[in-house]
Amino acid sequence: MEHLYTHCMFVPFLALAIAQQSNTFDFWMKEFEVHKAAHKYADCEKSLLQALQYGSSEYAFGSLVWSQMNQDKTEAACSTAAAMYRTYGQTAYAMASFIDAHVKDGGFEDAIRMANVASRTNAMQCSDWTNSYLRDEVKIAWSLKEPAIYTLHWTIPGETFTKESPKQTFRFPIIKCASQTFDYRLSGNQSSRVVSSSEDETLVEIEGVPGQPVSVDGTATIKTRAVGARTIRQLARVNLKPAPASEIGVFYYGTEVHDPADPAIASLAKLVHRRSAVETMQAILDWRDKEMPYRNIVGGKGSHFQRIIDAKCGVCHDASYITAGLARANGIPAYVVGCYVLPGSGTFKDVEGSHGHICVKLPSLGWTDVEPLNRTSLRFFGGSNYLRFTRQEQKDSRNAISLQGYKVSGSRM
């Protein structure tokens, strides 16, 4: 009887001890790490808010900003980042978190002001990961204000020009469009002329000396493209109105013709349809992110579009093709952009490769760049190192050689 009485008295004390242990900063931070490993961002946020009731650390504040941004709670992330900055001052982590949150939300002027503050501190000079984070965020913030400028050099091999065909037509980077300008000069050629120049493509005819290489030296000025979650939230309230058939009808991807009205994709298009254009585009990006891992398609039957759907995978051009197709099937004008991803900084030599992203026409915004491989790109595309070559929408009937097929050297100034 005495033993039972002692045990009954012990239970409340044990419960109190457990409760006291759970109501500690360290307990909730451990809970956060468990949720972080499982990518459960809402649970991360809850644990961090609990932890900050019992204590404080810069890591807890920064992690809270991170977890809120991963839930698209960019306004809350901005408030948390501001509180973090007030609490810890001009540390690399606090300033980087502030810039990151405001860029994603669309508070670009606030982000630029903090980047200017950061540039006057010693925080950018150290090698800690928070300093690297800050340097990256400062670069992004400044790109919103100043475009990237690249000096570029291509060499067209001499065997391209023969006695029988001394003149060849080349696809150059687009000379002028909303996101870039491109100026160039040639050497080693006999003559040249611009065949066509528009926001869709630039074609240049070059007459070379048979067997002699031709050098192309150019300067590309590329703007960062950003919208911000704040604007996207506003546009989410605008009901989707399908565009005219001329803007969402049949289009070409390479040599393949694709009809967005094809019943074969109707069920998939319906799956990602939402009330507004931006919500529909976000649903498409989320679907691609979840259902289409980045890897090459092997084999398959039917059209290339169908093979992408059947394989449930694809590289950048495949992701762009299906994203543009699904956008059009939902009444949103879209096309694939053929571009070249240049190194983000410094001097480079003999870089090669192409990349595809898309451009969609959104209410109030007009044509807007979107990266299908990045589900957050509707809010922030960036793209200050994306050199645009062509709008891939109509059948390519021109016998043109793209400079994308040659290695490029240069530097980002």
Buried (B, 14 or more C-beta within 10 A) or exposed (E): EEEEEEEEEEEEEEEEEEEEEEEBBEBBBEBBEEBBEEEBBEBBBBBBBBBBEBEBBBEBBBBBBBBBBBEBBBBBBBBBBBBBBEEBEBBBBBBBBBBBBBBBBBBBEBBBBBBEBBBEBEBBEEEEEBBBBBBBBBBBBBBBEEBBBBBBBBBBEBEBBEEEEBBBBBBBBBBBBBBBBBEBEBEBBBEBEEBEBEBBBBBBBBBBEBEBBBEBBBBBBBBBBBBBBBBBBEBBEBEBEEBEEEBBEBBBBEEEEBBBBBEEBEEBBEEBBBEBBBBBBBBBBEBBBEEBEEEEBEEEEEBBBBBBBEBEBBBBBBBBBBBBBBBBBBBBBBBBBBBBBBBBEEEBEEBEEBBBBBBBBBBEBEBBBBBBBBBBBBBBBBBBBBBBBBBBBEEBEEEBBBBBEBEBBBBBE
